[in-house]
Amino acid sequence: MKILTVIGARPQFIKAASFSHALKSNDMVEEVIVHTGQHYDQNMSKIFFDQLNIPHPTYRLDSGGKSHAAMTAYQLCEIEKILLLELPHFVILYGDTNSTLSGALSASKLNIPIVHIEAGLRSFNNNMPEEINRIVTDRLSKILFCPSQKAKNNLIKEGFENFDSEIYVVGDIMLDTIKLFTDNIKLVPPEKTPYIICTIHRQENTNKIERLKEIIEGINKIADSIKIIFPIHPRTLKIIDDFKIVLNNNIIVKDPMSYIEFINHIKHSEIVITDSGGIQKESFFMKKNCLVLREETEWEELVDLNYNRLCGFNKDKILKAFKERKNLRSNFNSLLYGEGNTSNQIIEILYNKFCD
């Protein structure tokens, strides 16, 4: 059985790590990896392959630094060429990036079955590029692997049970990776004093300068009382520099971190502040409350169960949310997204389907 996996951004590297690791023990499966180059920065890409021991990509594209349209068009053409050459039994796609969308469009045009891991997520904000990518990829997919019952319910509400697709709730594959790379590694405090870990990268936050300034003002106020570690996305750093946005001296700017370094920082932080979907979950897995710099999230259950708090973009709301949650110690439900065996469940289902 030959599978072709399309990945291109940090969250997909993390998800692919545990899946590729699980495949190593199955000599009946050949995996071809296509790295679209969506994250082209060394610290956003190669370091993850090296540290997470992901097999070297069979194909490496050069789609970084392009607009949404140009990136998607380039990936669509290049992935189609690869699919025609490799003729896989099916294509594996993760999440909601442009790489996900391009893989889905390419495979669907060639009638190659699509497997979408992390299906059914909805933020219900169609202004987000990620939401469009999720909806289109789900609709084109043959097999939909959902991380939670809520994600499956979203698909049912959209009528997916009437389509020619199969839906499975298998838990969250990112939990597999957390367990794989932290169970046997001793994580030690990376800082001597209490701190918050913060990331900002979404284009709807960084490309709207007044919004970014408002967010930074809120974070600056928080930094008056506690140190903030800020591993900064290259795009965010450029915008902050270009517009001369001033950061509080108690905000420590760092280069993007490796996976284990970042997980270690989450584990020993007081709280997490982010606009990232993946980091919302990583915070939960590491039993840390999270402030989400958005007005909606695809991980609704984390908000519903009061692990995460949506605080939008207003500086006062950000500060208020921090004050309300800085001493909160939640009783985290470790089984919300499964038991950390998602990869093996997926492989068993796919093997039974395509190899019988």
N, C-alpha and C positions, 0 to 999 in steps of 0.2 A: 504494500500500500504506500503510495506516494502522497505526501501532503505538502502544500506550499503555504508558508507563513509570511504575511506581510506585516512589517513593523517599521516604525520610524521615529518614535518619540519616547521619552523617559518612561511614562506609565506602561507602554507596550513592552519595553525591554524588561521591566520588572515582571510583568505577567508571563512573558515568553520564557523567562528563566526557569521557572518551576515546571512549565509544560515540557520544554526541551529536555530538562533534567529527567523527568519521568519517562520520556521517550527512549532514553539511552539504554534502558533495560529491555527494550522490545526490538529485536533484530528483524521483525517483520515490517517495520515502518521506516520509510525514508523521509526525512524532513528537508525541504529546500527552503532556505530563509532569504527573503528579499528585504533589505534595509533601504528604505526610500531616501534616507538622508534628510528627513524633515528636521530632525535635530542634528545639526552638522558641527556644532561646537564640540571640541575634544572632551570637555567636562560634562557635556550633556549626552554624549553618545559612547565613544570608545571605552571610556572608563567603566561604563556599565557592562559592556560586553566582557571586559577583562575581569572585573570583580565578581560578576554574577555567573561567570563561566558559561555564557551563552555560546553555542557553536558559531564559528565565523560565518558571516553571511555568504551565501553562494553568489548573490548579486548585490551590488552596492550602487544605488542611484545617487543623483546629485540634485535634489529638489529643494534644499534649504535656501532661505533668503528670498523666496519668490512670493508673490501675492497669492491669495487663496485660489483664484482662478488659474493663474499660471502654474502653480504647484500641482493642482489637481489635474490639469490638462497634461502636463509633463508626465506625471506618475501614471495616468491612465494609458498613455501611449506606450510607455516603457514596460509597465506590468503586463500589458497585452502581449508584447513580444516574448516576454519570459514565459507566460502561460502557454503560448503556442509552441514554444520550444520544449518545455518540461511536461506538459499534459498531465498535471496532477489529478488524483482522484477527487480532491476537493481543496478549497482554499480556506485557511484559518485567518480570521480577522479579530482584532481586539479593540474594544472601546469605541472611540468617536472622533478620531483625528482625520485630517485630510487623507492620510495614508489608508485609513479604514475605508473611507468613501471611494477612493480610487480603486482599491482592491475589489470592492463590491461591484462597481460599475464594469470593471474589466472582466471579472469572472462571469458576471451575469450575461454579458454580450456573447460569451463563448459557451454558455450553458454548462459551466463548471459549477458544481454545488458549492455553496458558501456556508461556512460555519462561523457564527458570530458569538464570540465569548464576551460576556458582559452585556447581553441583550436585555431589552425591555426598560432601560433606564430612561427617565423623562424629567426634565426640569420645567417643561411646559412654557418655555420661552423660545419662540422660534427666531428671535433676533440673535441667538447664539449660534455660531457656525456648528458647534458640536451637536446641538440638538437636531439640526438638519441632517448631519452625518449619521446620527443614531437612527433616526426614523427611516431614512433611505436604506441604510445597511440592513436593518431589521426586516424591512419589507422585501428585500432581495434575497434574504438568507433562507436556506433549506433547513438548517438546524440552528436553534436559538438556545444558547446556554445562559440562563439567568442566575445572577448572584443571590437573589432573594425572592420570596413569594410576592412581595410588592411589585417587583419588576415583571414577574409573570402576569400579575393582575393587570398591569398596564397593557400588556400585549392582548390579553383577553378582551379588555374594554375596547381595544382598537380592532377587534374582529379577527385576530390572527388564528384563532382556532378554526376559522372557516377557510383559511388559506392552505396551500400545499406546503406546510412547514411543520416542524416538530419542536416542541417547547419542553425544556428540562430545567428544573431548579437544582443547581449543583453546588451552590455556595460561591464564595469569592476567591478567585484564583490568586489574588494578591496575598491572601492569608497563607496560602501554600508557600509563597516566597518568603514571607516573614518567618515562618517556622523553619524553612529550609536553611536560612542563613543566620538565624539568631539562636536556635536551640543549642548549637555547639560552639557559640562564640560568646565570650564574656564581655558584656557591654559595660564600660566604666564611664563615670561622669567626665564629660569633655571640658567642663568649665568649673572654676572654683567657687563661683557665686551663682545664685539663682538667676535664671534667664528665661526668656520666651524665644521660641523659634518662629520666624515669620518668612513667608514667601509671597511674592506678587508677580504674576506673569501673564494673566489673561489679557488679550488684546482689548476687550471692552473696558478694562481698567487702565491699561498702560497707554492706549491710543487716545483716550479722552483726558487731556492734560488737566483740566480743572478737577475731574474726578480723581485722578492720581494724586494731585496736590492735596485734595481733601482727605484721602486715605492716609497719606504721609503725615498730615497734620495730626490726625487721630493717633497714629502710631508714635509720633513724636511726643504726644502728651503722655502716652503709656510709658514711654522710655524715661520720663522724669522720675519714675518710681522703681523701675526694674530694667536690667540690661536686656536688649533685644539682639539676638543673633539673626542676621539677614543674609542668607546665601542668595545671591542676586542673579536673576536671569540676565543674559547678555543684552536682550532687548530692553529690559527695564533699566539696566544700568545706563545704557546709551541715552534713553529718554530723560532720566534724572540728571545726567550730565548736560545734555543739550539745553534743557530748560532751567538749569541751575537750581534745582529743587534741593533745599537744605535739609539734611538729616540731623536729628539730635545726636550729640556726641556719645550718648549711651547706646546708640545703634551701631553694632559692629558688623560692617559689610564684609562678606566673604565670597569667594568664588563658589560656583555650584559644587555641591558635595557629592562624593560617591554614595552609593546606596547605603552601605552599612554605616558610614559616617553620619549620614542624615538620620537614619533610624535611631542611631545612638543619641543624637541630639534631641530627637523627639522623646525618647524614653526618659531622659533626665531633665526635660523642660518642665516649667510650671504650667504652661498652657501653649497651644499652637494657634497661630493666626495665619490664614491662607486664603487664596481664591482658587486653589487647586482641588479638583475632584479626587484624585488619587490620595493626596495628603490628608484629606478629610477622613478617609478610611484608615490610612496608616496611623493617624492619631488615635482612632478608635481601637485598633489592634494593639497599640502600645499603651492603652488605658489613659489617654490624655483628652481632656476637653478641648474643643476647637472653636475658634471664632472664624466664621466664614464671611469673607469680604464680598458677598454677593447678596442679591435679594431673593434668589431661589437656588435650589440645588437638586441634582439628580439623585442624591442620596437622602431622600426624604425621611426615611426611617430613623436616621441618626439625629435629625432635628425633632421628629415626633417623640422620640424617646429621651430627649433633652441631653444628649451627649454633645451635640453641636448647636451653635447659635448663629442664625443668620443676622448679620449686623449691617449689611448694605455698605454704603460708601460715605455716609455722613460722619464727620469726625466726632461729633458728640455721641452719636449712637455707638460708635466703635468704643469710645472710652467707657460709656455706660455699661455696655456688654462685658467689657473686661472687668470692671469693678464688681459686677454681679457674679462673675464666674471664676474669679481668680482663686478663691478658696473652696470652690466646689469640688467635691470628691465623689464621683459617680460610681455606682455599682454596675460595671460594664458586663453586658450579656455576651459572653464569649462565643455563644452558638448562633448569634444573629446571622452570620454569613458562613455557616458551616463549620467543619472541624479541621480544615486545612488539608483535605484530600480531594480537592476539586479536579486537579489535573488527572489523577487516576480514574475518577468517575468519567471524565470526558473521553479519555483514551479508550476505556472499556466500551462506552456507547458507540464511539466511532468505529472501533474495530469490529464490533458485532454487526454494525450496519454495512460497512464497506467490504468486509472480508468474509462474510458468510457465503 
